Amino acid sequence: MTGRTVGIIIIAVIVIAFGIWYLLTLVPGEARQTPGATGITGTGTTVAYTNDGFSPRNITVPVGTAVTFDNDSGDPMWVASAMHPTHEAYDGTALSAHCASGYAGPEPFDQCNAGGSYSFTFTKPGTWNYHNHANPADFGSVTVTP
């Protein structure tokens, strides 16, 4: 190999590495706003579940916002609060309790079964991680501001 060939290879590696770095540091797209989501007065936010996972994966909304998760994939979607598999982070109760028939506690951030669309109104500030219980490798977060 000549010195010129080695130089071209080094430049190509640098350009590829920079391109990968740039793609990995992009900020996810903004959630699309939908007026009156799920019959709630005001503005709601919609997150799509696609063949590539949740889009956008991470969102920020004010307290009282309804977030609708729409299944736009051919796979099952069961939106649930962290942690998998218990779903306890948002309301402190486990899946086995808050998805049981007759549960009378606070509304859980848990779809409680696979379906096409799921809406949840966030009433507590904080960052709430979520996942697809049917495919836990797909996850995201909702940051709720006061």
Secondary structure, DSSP 8 states (H G I E B T S, - for coil): --HHHHHHHHHHHHHHHHHHHHHHT------EEEETGGG-SSEEEEEEEETTEEESSEEEEETT-EEEEEE-SSS---EEESSTTT--TTTS--HHHHTSTT--SS--SB--S--SEEEEE--S-EEEEEEETTEEEEEEEEEEE-
